[in-house]
Amino acid sequence: MRILVVEDDGNKFQRVSECLTAIDGIGIDQVENCRDALSAKRLLLRNRYDLLILDIVLPDRIDSRASPDGGIRLLDEISERDGYMVPDHIVGLTAFAEVHAGARDRFC
């Protein structure tokens, strides 16, 4: 299993990866991380992942501020444009209740 975690906060990535690797059969070598939408797009053009864990509040580029809909825009692009290897399963994460309320229907 290959997993891509798109999370700009290193502490949150660490917690997510600890949860994933606590599952029998998943090792840290199966978990990749990137911190912005642009890096995620590059990886999804070249690699197939079984699971994408996507921070909804995400910067477009590593040198920019996180946007409340950065993860949603990334999800839209990889779903609508040809060339991306869309994972079979996508999980959205956020720590913000108002962002969760607005994005909840996108991840059902």
FINU-851017 format. One record per residue (C-alpha): residue number from 1; residue in three letters; x, y, z. Coordinates in nm, 2 decimals. Example, Ala and Ser with C-alpha at 12.3 -4.5 7.8 and 13.67 -1.06 7.14 Angstrom:
% residues 2
<r i="1" aa="ALA" x="1.23" y="-0.45" z="0.78"/>
<r i="2" aa="SER" x="1.37" y="-0.11" z="0.71"/>
% end
This chain:
% residues 108
<r i="1" aa="MET" x="0.00" y="0.00" z="0.00"/>
<r i="2" aa="ARG" x="0.12" y="0.35" z="-0.09"/>
<r i="3" aa="ILE" x="0.00" y="0.65" z="0.10"/>
<r i="4" aa="LEU" x="0.04" y="1.02" z="0.03"/>
<r i="5" aa="VAL" x="-0.02" y="1.26" z="0.32"/>
<r i="6" aa="VAL" x="-0.05" y="1.62" z="0.21"/>
<r i="7" aa="GLU" x="-0.01" y="1.82" z="0.53"/>
<r i="8" aa="ASP" x="0.18" y="2.14" z="0.58"/>
<r i="9" aa="ASP" x="0.22" y="2.11" z="0.96"/>
<r i="10" aa="GLY" x="0.50" y="1.88" z="1.05"/>
<r i="11" aa="ASN" x="0.35" y="1.80" z="1.39"/>
<r i="12" aa="LYS" x="0.02" y="1.70" z="1.24"/>
<r i="13" aa="PHE" x="0.20" y="1.49" z="0.98"/>
<r i="14" aa="GLN" x="0.38" y="1.31" z="1.26"/>
<r i="15" aa="ARG" x="0.06" y="1.23" z="1.44"/>
<r i="16" aa="VAL" x="-0.11" y="1.11" z="1.11"/>
<r i="17" aa="SER" x="0.19" y="0.89" z="1.02"/>
<r i="18" aa="GLU" x="0.20" y="0.74" z="1.38"/>
<r i="19" aa="CYS" x="-0.17" y="0.64" z="1.34"/>
<r i="20" aa="LEU" x="-0.10" y="0.49" z="1.00"/>
<r i="21" aa="THR" x="0.20" y="0.29" z="1.10"/>
<r i="22" aa="ALA" x="0.01" y="0.16" z="1.41"/>
<r i="23" aa="ILE" x="-0.20" y="-0.04" z="1.16"/>
<r i="24" aa="ASP" x="-0.06" y="-0.39" z="1.11"/>
<r i="25" aa="GLY" x="0.11" y="-0.42" z="0.77"/>
<r i="26" aa="ILE" x="0.17" y="-0.04" z="0.71"/>
<r i="27" aa="GLY" x="0.53" y="0.07" z="0.75"/>
<r i="28" aa="ILE" x="0.67" y="0.42" z="0.74"/>
<r i="29" aa="ASP" x="0.84" y="0.34" z="0.41"/>
<r i="30" aa="GLN" x="0.48" y="0.33" z="0.26"/>
<r i="31" aa="VAL" x="0.40" y="0.68" z="0.37"/>
<r i="32" aa="GLU" x="0.51" y="0.98" z="0.17"/>
<r i="33" aa="ASN" x="0.45" y="1.34" z="0.27"/>
<r i="34" aa="CYS" x="0.44" y="1.67" z="0.09"/>
<r i="35" aa="ARG" x="0.36" y="2.01" z="0.23"/>
<r i="36" aa="ASP" x="0.18" y="2.20" z="-0.05"/>
<r i="37" aa="ALA" x="-0.06" y="2.16" z="-0.34"/>
<r i="38" aa="LEU" x="0.21" y="2.20" z="-0.61"/>
<r i="39" aa="SER" x="0.42" y="1.92" z="-0.47"/>
<r i="40" aa="ALA" x="0.12" y="1.70" z="-0.44"/>
<r i="41" aa="LYS" x="0.03" y="1.76" z="-0.80"/>
<r i="42" aa="ARG" x="0.38" y="1.66" z="-0.91"/>
<r i="43" aa="LEU" x="0.37" y="1.34" z="-0.71"/>
<r i="44" aa="LEU" x="0.02" y="1.25" z="-0.83"/>
<r i="45" aa="LEU" x="0.14" y="1.29" z="-1.19"/>
<r i="46" aa="ARG" x="0.42" y="1.04" z="-1.14"/>
<r i="47" aa="ASN" x="0.30" y="0.80" z="-0.88"/>
<r i="48" aa="ARG" x="0.00" y="0.59" z="-0.80"/>
<r i="49" aa="TYR" x="-0.12" y="0.59" z="-0.44"/>
<r i="50" aa="ASP" x="-0.38" y="0.38" z="-0.27"/>
<r i="51" aa="LEU" x="-0.47" y="0.64" z="-0.02"/>
<r i="52" aa="LEU" x="-0.45" y="1.02" z="-0.01"/>
<r i="53" aa="ILE" x="-0.48" y="1.20" z="0.32"/>
<r i="54" aa="LEU" x="-0.54" y="1.56" z="0.24"/>
<r i="55" aa="ASP" x="-0.53" y="1.87" z="0.46"/>
<r i="56" aa="ILE" x="-0.81" y="2.09" z="0.35"/>
<r i="57" aa="VAL" x="-0.64" y="2.41" z="0.47"/>
<r i="58" aa="LEU" x="-0.33" y="2.40" z="0.25"/>
<r i="59" aa="PRO" x="-0.09" y="2.64" z="0.08"/>
<r i="60" aa="ASP" x="-0.06" y="2.63" z="-0.30"/>
<r i="61" aa="ARG" x="0.32" y="2.65" z="-0.28"/>
<r i="62" aa="ILE" x="0.55" y="2.59" z="0.01"/>
<r i="63" aa="ASP" x="0.64" y="2.96" z="0.02"/>
<r i="64" aa="SER" x="0.28" y="3.08" z="0.05"/>
<r i="65" aa="ARG" x="0.02" y="3.10" z="0.32"/>
<r i="66" aa="ALA" x="-0.23" y="2.82" z="0.37"/>
<r i="67" aa="SER" x="-0.57" y="2.88" z="0.20"/>
<r i="68" aa="PRO" x="-0.90" y="2.76" z="0.36"/>
<r i="69" aa="ASP" x="-0.99" y="2.59" z="0.03"/>
<r i="70" aa="GLY" x="-0.64" y="2.49" z="-0.09"/>
<r i="71" aa="GLY" x="-0.70" y="2.12" z="-0.04"/>
<r i="72" aa="ILE" x="-1.04" y="2.14" z="-0.21"/>
<r i="73" aa="ARG" x="-0.89" y="2.32" z="-0.51"/>
<r i="74" aa="LEU" x="-0.63" y="2.04" z="-0.53"/>
<r i="75" aa="LEU" x="-0.90" y="1.77" z="-0.51"/>
<r i="76" aa="ASP" x="-1.09" y="1.94" z="-0.79"/>
<r i="77" aa="GLU" x="-0.79" y="1.96" z="-1.01"/>
<r i="78" aa="ILE" x="-0.68" y="1.60" z="-0.97"/>
<r i="79" aa="SER" x="-1.03" y="1.48" z="-1.02"/>
<r i="80" aa="GLU" x="-1.12" y="1.69" z="-1.33"/>
<r i="81" aa="ARG" x="-0.79" y="1.70" z="-1.53"/>
<r i="82" aa="ASP" x="-0.64" y="1.42" z="-1.72"/>
<r i="83" aa="GLY" x="-0.29" y="1.29" z="-1.63"/>
<r i="84" aa="TYR" x="-0.33" y="1.27" z="-1.25"/>
<r i="85" aa="MET" x="-0.33" y="0.92" z="-1.09"/>
<r i="86" aa="VAL" x="-0.62" y="0.97" z="-0.85"/>
<r i="87" aa="PRO" x="-0.60" y="0.75" z="-0.55"/>
<r i="88" aa="ASP" x="-0.88" y="0.50" z="-0.48"/>
<r i="89" aa="HIS" x="-0.94" y="0.65" z="-0.14"/>
<r i="90" aa="ILE" x="-0.92" y="1.01" z="-0.03"/>
<r i="91" aa="VAL" x="-0.96" y="1.14" z="0.33"/>
<r i="92" aa="GLY" x="-0.99" y="1.51" z="0.41"/>
<r i="93" aa="LEU" x="-0.85" y="1.65" z="0.74"/>
<r i="94" aa="THR" x="-0.89" y="1.98" z="0.91"/>
<r i="95" aa="ALA" x="-0.87" y="2.12" z="1.26"/>
<r i="96" aa="PHE" x="-1.12" y="2.40" z="1.18"/>
<r i="97" aa="ALA" x="-1.50" y="2.34" z="1.24"/>
<r i="98" aa="GLU" x="-1.61" y="2.59" z="0.98"/>
<r i="99" aa="VAL" x="-1.38" y="2.44" z="0.72"/>
<r i="100" aa="HIS" x="-1.51" y="2.09" z="0.80"/>
<r i="101" aa="ALA" x="-1.87" y="2.21" z="0.77"/>
<r i="102" aa="GLY" x="-1.80" y="2.35" z="0.42"/>
<r i="103" aa="ALA" x="-1.60" y="2.05" z="0.30"/>
<r i="104" aa="ARG" x="-1.79" y="1.76" z="0.46"/>
<r i="105" aa="ASP" x="-1.99" y="1.67" z="0.15"/>
<r i="106" aa="ARG" x="-1.68" y="1.65" z="-0.07"/>
<r i="107" aa="PHE" x="-1.55" y="1.35" z="0.13"/>
<r i="108" aa="CYS" x="-1.86" y="1.12" z="0.16"/>
% end
